[in-house]
Amino acid sequence: MHFSALLQALFILQTLLSQPPLTNIMADPWQNEYDFAVQVARAAGAIIRNAGEDEIKVQTKSCAVDLVTQTDERVEKIIIGSLKEQFGNGTHCFIGEESVAKGEPCILTDKPTWIIDPVDGTTNFVHGFPFVAVSIAFAVNKELEFGVVYSCLEDKMYKARKGKGAFCNDEPIKVSDVNDINKSIIISEHGTDRSIEKVTKIFSTMQKILCIPVHGLRGSGTAATNMCLVASGASEAFFEIGIHCWDIAAGAVIVKEAGGLVLDVNGGPFDLMSRRMVSANNKVIADRIIKEIEIFQVVRDDAPIQKK
């Protein structure tokens, strides 16, 4: 790590923590957390943008295409450290992508819980593909209260609180009003599981959707950004099997608050820990996409860790 990069990270963290405590409003108990999440996401995005080349040395996690860098790990430590310092260590729980990769539990309880993806789109980050996001969500009693997604290379801050609307750079956003599947753009990704069986089902699903036909099938390489594209009306739906809770928790709030919906790929209720999801502008589009999805099994995020 460059010494200057370390100083920058420490300066950003110190600046956040030296600010006067946010006032707690009893009638709106999570506003402080929401406001601070936006500040932390922006600071984390600045670190990602300025990461030195030595930090983009690639390591792998679950497989050869599941990448992680020093920046992923450093940004997550800064985010979680800032949140603990601001709101008290022990009062909140944390689910972070890199922490879980190192063996921390991925369990959603009734306690206030932060769900964090420090660098959503690590492969993009490594290759210089210009879609990388910081994703921070907050849940209480297993219900998502707010989500913040900072697409840091675009400098777009998406955010939403339950019942209070969705915004991009403080401007309200809404899903598209397209009901005709033939006039839609659909988003999907192929994930990191490259087994023949699953890749075959993924591309069979994509082929069937393309042949409906739709205007296009796209993918930004980051689930959080994909969901924000649905929320802002740039796309009508995004679906994927194999994503993780930290990829989509914040985006789920943003899509719903923008007027869209989030479902399981079988059309049932959305289950954050299931690792499968469809988000869409409306049920007409969602149902048409769901009809074409070839479902395959994945291990839940909250499944018991198998001892080696």
Backbone hydrogen bonds in HBPLUS format (Angstrom, degrees):
<---DONOR---> <-ACCEPTOR-->    atom                        ^
c    i                          cat <-CA-CA->   ^        H-A-AA   ^      H-
h    n   atom  resd res      DA  || num        DHA   H-A  angle D-A-AA Bond
n    s   type  num  typ     dist DA aas  dist angle  dist       angle   num
A0005-ALA N   A0002-HIS O   3.11 MM   3  5.10 120.8  2.47  94.3 108.8     1
A0006-LEU N   A0002-HIS O   3.07 MM   4  6.44 153.5  2.15 148.8 155.8     2
A0007-LEU N   A0003-PHE O   2.96 MM   4  6.27 159.7  2.00 149.6 155.0     3
A0008-GLN N   A0004-SER O   2.93 MM   4  6.15 151.8  2.01 142.5 150.4     4
A0009-ALA N   A0005-ALA O   2.97 MM   4  6.23 160.1  2.01 149.0 153.6     5
A0010-LEU N   A0006-LEU O   2.95 MM   4  6.20 164.9  1.97 154.6 158.6     6
A0011-PHE N   A0007-LEU O   2.84 MM   4  6.00 151.2  1.93 145.6 154.0     7
A0012-ILE N   A0008-GLN O   2.96 MM   4  6.21 162.2  1.99 152.9 156.6     8
A0013-LEU N   A0009-ALA O   3.02 MM   4  6.24 165.6  2.05 151.0 155.0     9
A0014-GLN N   A0010-LEU O   2.85 MM   4  5.98 162.2  1.88 147.1 152.6    10
A0015-THR N   A0011-PHE O   2.85 MM   4  6.02 154.7  1.91 147.7 154.8    11
A0016-LEU N   A0012-ILE O   3.05 MM   4  6.32 160.2  2.09 150.0 154.4    12
A0017-LEU N   A0013-LEU O   3.04 MM   4  6.28 165.4  2.06 152.9 156.8    13
A0018-SER N   A0014-GLN O   2.88 MM   4  5.90 132.4  2.11 143.9 155.6    14
A0019-GLN N   A0016-LEU O   3.40 MM   3  5.68 160.4  2.44 104.2 109.8    15
A0028-ASP N   A0025-ILE O   2.82 MM   3  5.26 152.0  1.90 115.4 124.9    16
A0031-GLN N   A0028-ASP O   3.28 MM   3  5.99 171.8  2.29 129.4 129.6    17
A0034-TYR N   A0030-TRP O   3.01 MM   4  6.22 159.7  2.05 151.1 157.1    18
A0035-ASP N   A0031-GLN O   2.90 MM   4  6.10 171.4  1.90 158.6 159.7    19
A0036-PHE N   A0032-ASN O   2.97 MM   4  6.12 160.4  2.01 149.6 155.5    20
A0037-ALA N   A0033-GLU O   2.86 MM   4  6.00 151.3  1.94 145.7 153.9    21
A0038-VAL N   A0034-TYR O   3.19 MM   4  6.51 153.2  2.26 149.7 155.4    22
A0039-GLN N   A0035-ASP O   3.23 MM   4  6.58 157.1  2.28 143.8 149.5    23
A0040-VAL N   A0036-PHE O   2.85 MM   4  6.12 165.6  1.88 158.1 161.6    24
A0041-ALA N   A0037-ALA O   2.87 MM   4  5.98 161.0  1.91 148.9 154.3    25
A0042-ARG N   A0038-VAL O   3.06 MM   4  6.23 158.1  2.11 146.2 151.6    26
A0043-ALA N   A0039-GLN O   3.02 MM   4  6.28 160.7  2.06 150.0 155.4    27
A0044-ALA N   A0040-VAL O   2.84 MM   4  6.04 159.0  1.88 151.9 158.1    28
A0045-GLY N   A0041-ALA O   2.90 MM   4  6.08 154.1  1.97 145.1 152.2    29
A0046-ALA N   A0042-ARG O   3.11 MM   4  6.40 145.6  2.23 143.1 151.5    30
A0047-ILE N   A0043-ALA O   3.24 MM   4  6.62 149.1  2.34 143.3 150.9    31
A0047-ILE N   A0044-ALA O   3.10 MM   3  5.17 118.8  2.50  95.6 110.3    32
A0048-ILE N   A0044-ALA O   3.04 MM   4  6.42 156.6  2.09 151.0 157.4    33
A0049-ARG N   A0045-GLY O   2.97 MM   4  6.21 163.6  1.99 150.9 154.8    34
A0050-ASN N   A0046-ALA O   3.16 MM   4  6.28 146.1  2.28 140.4 148.7    35
A0051-ALA N   A0048-ILE O   3.26 MM   3  5.20 169.9  2.27 107.9 109.3    36
A0055-GLU N   A0052-GLY O   2.99 MM   3  5.54 152.5  2.06 114.3 122.5    37
A0056-ILE N   A0053-GLU O   3.09 MM   3  5.34 154.9  2.15 106.8 114.5    38
A0059-GLN N   A0068-VAL O   2.89 MM   9  5.28 159.5  1.93 163.3 168.0    39
A0068-VAL N   A0059-GLN O   2.94 MM   9  5.28 145.8  2.06 142.0 141.4    40
A0061-LYS N   A0066-ASP O   2.85 MM   5  5.55 146.7  1.96 156.5 166.5    41
A0066-ASP N   A0063-CYS O   3.16 MM   3  5.32 168.0  2.18 111.3 115.0    42
A0073-GLU N   A0069-THR O   3.42 MM   4  6.82 164.1  2.44 151.6 153.5    43
A0074-ARG N   A0070-GLN O   2.84 MM   4  6.01 162.2  1.87 153.0 158.7    44
A0075-VAL N   A0071-THR O   2.84 MM   4  5.84 170.6  1.84 155.7 158.4    45
A0076-GLU N   A0072-ASP O   3.10 MM   4  6.24 160.7  2.14 146.2 151.7    46
A0077-LYS N   A0073-GLU O   3.14 MM   4  6.33 159.6  2.18 145.2 150.4    47
A0078-ILE N   A0074-ARG O   3.04 MM   4  6.32 154.1  2.11 147.6 154.7    48
A0079-ILE N   A0075-VAL O   2.89 MM   4  6.14 164.2  1.92 155.4 159.3    49
A0080-ILE N   A0076-GLU O   2.93 MM   4  6.09 177.5  1.93 159.1 159.2    50
A0081-GLY N   A0077-LYS O   2.86 MM   4  5.77 155.3  1.92 139.8 148.2    51
A0082-SER N   A0078-ILE O   2.90 MM   4  5.96 156.6  1.96 144.9 151.1    52
A0083-LEU N   A0079-ILE O   3.03 MM   4  6.28 159.9  2.07 151.8 157.1    53
A0084-LYS N   A0080-ILE O   2.93 MM   4  6.11 162.0  1.96 153.8 158.4    54
A0085-GLU N   A0081-GLY O   3.02 MM   4  6.13 158.0  2.07 144.8 151.0    55
A0086-GLN N   A0082-SER O   2.97 MM   4  6.13 152.4  2.05 145.5 153.0    56
A0087-PHE N   A0083-LEU O   2.92 MM   4  5.94 164.6  1.95 151.9 155.8    57
A0088-GLY N   A0084-LYS O   2.83 MM   4  5.06 131.1  2.07 136.5 141.0    58
A0093-CYS N   A0112-PRO O   2.79 MM  19  6.16 165.5  1.81 157.1 162.2    59
A0114-TRP N   A0093-CYS O   2.89 MM  21  6.23 164.3  1.92 146.4 146.1    60
A0095-ILE N   A0114-TRP O   2.75 MM  19  6.08 155.9  1.80 164.9 172.9    61
A0116-ILE N   A0095-ILE O   2.79 MM  21  6.16 164.1  1.82 159.8 164.9    62
A0100-VAL N   A0096-GLY O   2.90 MM   4  6.05 164.7  1.93 163.1 166.1    63
A0097-GLU N   A0116-ILE O   3.12 MM  19  6.48 152.0  2.20 164.0 171.3    64
A0101-ALA N   A0097-GLU O   3.06 MM   4  6.28 152.6  2.13 142.9 150.9    65
A0102-LYS N   A0099-SER O   3.10 MM   3  5.20 136.9  2.30  96.7 108.7    66
A0104-GLU N   A0099-SER O   3.05 MM   5  5.49 162.4  2.08 141.8 137.0    67
A0103-GLY N   A0100-VAL O   2.93 MM   3  5.09 164.3  1.95 111.3 114.3    68
A0141-ASN N   A0110-ASP O   2.94 MM  31  3.65 157.2  1.99 116.5 116.2    69
A0113-THR N   A0139-ALA O   2.78 MM  26  5.14 162.0  1.81 155.7 160.9    70
A0139-ALA N   A0113-THR O   2.83 MM  26  5.14 162.7  1.86 149.3 155.2    71
A0115-ILE N   A0137-ALA O   2.90 MM  22  5.02 163.4  1.92 135.2 139.0    72
A0137-ALA N   A0115-ILE O   2.90 MM  22  5.02 157.9  1.95 144.0 151.0    73
A0117-ASP N   A0135-SER O   2.87 MM  18  5.04 166.0  1.89 150.5 153.6    74
A0135-SER N   A0117-ASP O   2.99 MM  18  5.04 178.1  1.99 153.0 153.5    75
A0120-ASP N   A0133-ALA O   2.68 MM  13  4.99 167.0  1.70 166.6 162.4    76
A0133-ALA N   A0120-ASP O   3.00 MM  13  4.99 162.7  2.03 139.3 144.9    77
A0125-PHE N   A0121-GLY O   2.92 MM   4  6.24 157.9  1.97 152.5 159.4    78
A0126-VAL N   A0122-THR O   2.87 MM   4  6.15 157.4  1.92 154.8 159.9    79
A0127-HIS N   A0123-THR O   3.09 MM   4  6.29 152.9  2.17 145.4 152.1    80
A0128-GLY N   A0124-ASN O   2.81 MM   4  5.76 116.9  2.21 146.8 163.0    81
A0129-PHE N   A0124-ASN O   2.86 MM   5  4.53 141.5  2.01 137.4 138.1    82
A0131-PHE N   A0129-PHE O   2.83 MM   2  5.97 138.0  2.00 100.8  96.6    83
A0152-CYS N   A0132-VAL O   3.07 MM  20  6.26 120.0  2.44 146.5 162.9    84
A0134-VAL N   A0150-TYR O   2.96 MM  16  5.10 152.2  2.04 131.7 138.7    85
A0150-TYR N   A0134-VAL O   2.86 MM  16  5.10 160.4  1.89 148.6 153.8    86
A0136-ILE N   A0148-VAL O   2.86 MM  12  5.19 168.0  1.88 158.4 162.2    87
A0148-VAL N   A0136-ILE O   2.80 MM  12  5.19 151.4  1.88 151.8 161.3    88
A0138-PHE N   A0146-PHE O   3.11 MM   8  5.56 151.5  2.20 155.2 153.7    89
A0145-GLU N   A0138-PHE O   2.72 MM   7  5.67 169.0  1.73 158.2 162.2    90
A0140-VAL N   A0143-GLU O   2.88 MM   3  5.33 153.3  1.95 150.4 149.2    91
A0143-GLU N   A0140-VAL O   2.94 MM   3  5.33 162.7  1.97 114.3 120.1    92
A0162-LYS N   A0145-GLU O   2.83 MM  17  5.35 165.9  1.85 161.6 158.5    93
A0147-GLY N   A0160-ALA O   2.95 MM  13  5.50 156.2  2.01 155.1 161.4    94
A0160-ALA N   A0147-GLY O   2.99 MM  13  5.50 143.8  2.12 157.1 162.6    95
A0149-VAL N   A0158-TYR O   2.86 MM   9  5.05 166.9  1.88 141.5 146.0    96
A0158-TYR N   A0149-VAL O   2.78 MM   9  5.05 162.7  1.81 163.4 158.3    97
A0152-CYS N   A0150-TYR O   2.99 MM   2  5.33 114.3  2.44 110.6  93.6    98
A0151-SER N   A0156-LYS O   2.85 MM   5  5.11 148.9  1.95 166.3 160.4    99
A0154-GLU N   A0151-SER O   3.18 MM   3  5.61 132.4  2.42 107.2 119.3   100
A0155-ASP N   A0151-SER O   2.87 MM   4  5.78 120.7  2.22 140.7 157.8   101
A0156-LYS N   A0151-SER O   3.11 MM   5  5.11 164.3  2.13 135.2 139.0   102
A0169-ASN N   A0157-MET O   2.85 MM  12  5.09 161.4  1.88 136.6 141.0   103
A0159-LYS N   A0167-PHE O   2.96 MM   8  5.43 151.6  2.04 148.6 153.2   104
A0167-PHE N   A0159-LYS O   2.89 MM   8  5.43 154.6  1.96 160.9 168.2   105
A0164-LYS N   A0161-ARG O   2.92 MM   3  5.30 162.1  1.95 142.0 138.8   106
A0173-ILE N   A0166-ALA O   3.03 MM   7  5.75 154.7  2.10 134.2 134.3   107
A0168-CYS N   A0171-GLU O   2.85 MM   3  5.26 156.5  1.91 148.2 152.7   108
A0171-GLU N   A0168-CYS O   2.99 MM   3  5.26 166.1  2.00 114.8 118.7   109
A0175-VAL N   A0258-ALA O   3.03 MM  83  5.71 155.0  2.10 144.1 140.6   110
A0183-LYS N   A0180-ASP O   2.90 MM   3  5.52 161.2  1.94 119.8 126.1   111
A0184-SER N   A0181-ILE O   3.20 MM   3  5.18 153.8  2.27 115.4 113.1   112
A0215-HIS N   A0184-SER O   2.82 MM  31  5.44 133.0  2.04 146.5 160.2   113
A0236-GLU N   A0185-ILE O   2.91 MM  51  5.72 159.3  1.96 154.5 161.3   114
A0186-ILE N   A0216-GLY O   2.99 MM  30  6.32 165.2  2.01 157.6 156.0   115
A0218-ARG N   A0186-ILE O   2.80 MM  32  6.23 157.4  1.85 152.1 160.0   116
A0187-ILE N   A0237-ALA O   2.78 MM  50  6.07 156.3  1.83 146.7 154.9   117
A0239-PHE N   A0187-ILE O   3.09 MM  52  6.60 151.5  2.17 156.2 159.4   118
A0188-SER N   A0218-ARG O   2.94 MM  30  6.39 155.6  2.00 169.4 168.9   119
A0199-VAL N   A0195-SER O   2.95 MM   4  6.10 173.8  1.95 167.2 169.3   120
A0200-THR N   A0196-ILE O   2.90 MM   4  5.89 157.3  1.96 148.8 155.1   121
A0201-LYS N   A0197-GLU O   3.23 MM   4  6.48 154.9  2.29 139.6 145.6   122
A0202-ILE N   A0198-LYS O   2.90 MM   4  6.16 159.1  1.95 153.2 159.3   123
A0203-PHE N   A0199-VAL O   3.00 MM   4  6.19 169.4  2.01 154.2 156.0   124
A0204-SER N   A0200-THR O   2.90 MM   4  5.97 143.5  2.03 141.6 152.4   125
A0205-THR N   A0201-LYS O   2.96 MM   4  6.08 156.7  2.01 145.4 150.9   126
A0206-MET N   A0202-ILE O   3.03 MM   4  6.33 160.4  2.07 145.8 151.4   127
A0207-GLN N   A0203-PHE O   2.91 MM   4  5.99 156.4  1.97 139.2 145.8   128
A0208-LYS N   A0204-SER O   3.03 MM   4  6.26 160.2  2.07 147.4 152.0   129
A0209-ILE N   A0205-THR O   3.01 MM   4  6.28 156.9  2.06 152.6 158.9   130
A0210-LEU N   A0206-MET O   2.89 MM   4  6.09 165.3  1.91 154.6 158.7   131
A0211-CYS N   A0207-GLN O   3.01 MM   4  6.15 145.8  2.13 144.3 153.4   132
A0212-ILE N   A0209-ILE O   3.13 MM   3  5.29 166.6  2.15 109.2 112.3   133
A0226-ASN N   A0222-THR O   2.93 MM   4  6.19 160.0  1.97 153.0 159.6   134
A0227-MET N   A0223-ALA O   2.97 MM   4  6.23 158.0  2.02 153.6 157.5   135
A0228-CYS N   A0224-ALA O   3.14 MM   4  6.43 148.6  2.25 140.5 149.3   136
A0228-CYS N   A0225-THR O   3.05 MM   3  4.97 115.8  2.48  93.3 109.5   137
A0229-LEU N   A0225-THR O   2.89 MM   4  6.21 140.9  2.04 149.7 161.0   138
A0229-LEU N   A0226-ASN O   3.18 MM   3  5.10 125.3  2.49  91.8 105.7   139
A0230-VAL N   A0226-ASN O   3.18 MM   4  6.58 145.7  2.30 143.1 151.6   140
A0231-ALA N   A0227-MET O   2.93 MM   4  6.24 159.8  1.97 145.2 151.3   141
A0232-SER N   A0228-CYS O   2.92 MM   4  6.04 143.7  2.05 141.3 149.7   142
A0234-ALA N   A0229-LEU O   2.92 MM   5  5.16 132.8  2.14 160.2 164.1   143
A0235-SER N   A0229-LEU O   3.26 MM   6  5.74 138.8  2.44 126.1 121.7   144
A0233-GLY N   A0230-VAL O   3.15 MM   3  5.29 162.4  2.18 107.1 112.5   145
A0281-ASN N   A0236-GLU O   2.90 MM  45  5.35 141.3  2.05 157.5 157.3   146
A0238-PHE N   A0279-SER O   2.83 MM  41  5.30 154.2  1.89 152.2 158.0   147
A0279-SER N   A0238-PHE O   2.81 MM  41  5.30 166.9  1.83 159.1 163.6   148
A0240-GLU N   A0277-MET O   3.07 MM  37  5.81 153.1  2.14 159.9 166.4   149
A0277-MET N   A0240-GLU O   3.09 MM  37  5.81 152.9  2.17 155.0 163.5   150
A0242-GLY N   A0275-ARG O   2.72 MM  33  5.15 176.2  1.72 165.9 164.5   151
A0247-ASP N   A0244-HIS O   2.96 MM   3  5.33 140.5  2.11 108.2 119.9   152
A0249-ALA N   A0245-CYS O   2.94 MM   4  5.63 139.8  2.11 158.0 163.3   153
A0252-ALA N   A0248-ILE O   2.85 MM   4  5.88 145.0  1.97 149.5 157.3   154
A0254-ILE N   A0250-ALA O   3.23 MM   4  6.56 162.9  2.26 150.4 155.3   155
A0255-VAL N   A0251-GLY O   2.86 MM   4  6.05 164.4  1.89 156.9 159.9   156
A0256-LYS N   A0252-ALA O   3.16 MM   4  6.27 170.3  2.17 145.9 148.8   157
A0257-GLU N   A0253-VAL O   2.93 MM   4  6.07 163.9  1.96 153.1 158.0   158
A0258-ALA N   A0254-ILE O   3.02 MM   4  6.09 127.3  2.30 137.5 150.5   159
A0258-ALA N   A0255-VAL O   3.13 MM   3  5.12 136.2  2.33  96.1 108.7   160
A0260-GLY N   A0255-VAL O   2.93 MM   5  5.24 155.6  1.99 153.3 145.5   161
A0259-GLY N   A0256-LYS O   3.04 MM   3  5.27 159.6  2.08 108.4 113.2   162
A0261-LEU N   A0280-ALA O   2.96 MM  19  5.58 157.2  2.01 155.3 161.6   163
A0280-ALA N   A0261-LEU O   2.96 MM  19  5.58 158.1  2.01 156.3 162.6   164
A0263-LEU N   A0278-VAL O   2.76 MM  15  5.18 164.8  1.79 157.8 162.8   165
A0278-VAL N   A0263-LEU O   2.84 MM  15  5.18 153.7  1.91 149.3 150.3   166
A0264-ASP N   A0268-GLY O   2.90 MM   4  5.11 177.4  1.90 142.8 142.9   167
A0267-GLY N   A0264-ASP O   2.96 MM   3  5.25 163.2  1.99 115.4 118.5   168
A0274-SER N   A0271-ASP O   3.02 MM   3  5.39 164.8  2.04 118.2 123.2   169
A0301-ASP N   A0273-MET O   2.99 MM  28  5.14 159.2  2.03 150.9 154.2   170
A0286-ALA N   A0282-ASN O   3.08 MM   4  6.30 166.7  2.10 149.0 153.3   171
A0287-ASP N   A0283-LYS O   2.82 MM   4  5.80 170.7  1.83 148.5 151.2   172
A0288-ARG N   A0284-VAL O   3.25 MM   4  6.39 152.8  2.33 140.1 147.1   173
A0289-ILE N   A0285-ILE O   3.05 MM   4  6.32 156.7  2.10 154.6 160.5   174
A0290-ILE N   A0286-ALA O   2.87 MM   4  6.06 169.7  1.88 159.9 163.1   175
A0291-LYS N   A0287-ASP O   3.13 MM   4  6.22 145.6  2.26 138.6 146.2   176
A0292-GLU N   A0289-ILE O   2.92 MM   3  5.53 148.3  2.02 116.4 125.1   177
A0293-ILE N   A0290-ILE O   3.25 MM   3  5.28 150.7  2.34 103.1 111.3   178
A0303-ALA N   A0300-ARG O   3.28 MM   3  5.18 165.3  2.30 105.2 106.4   179
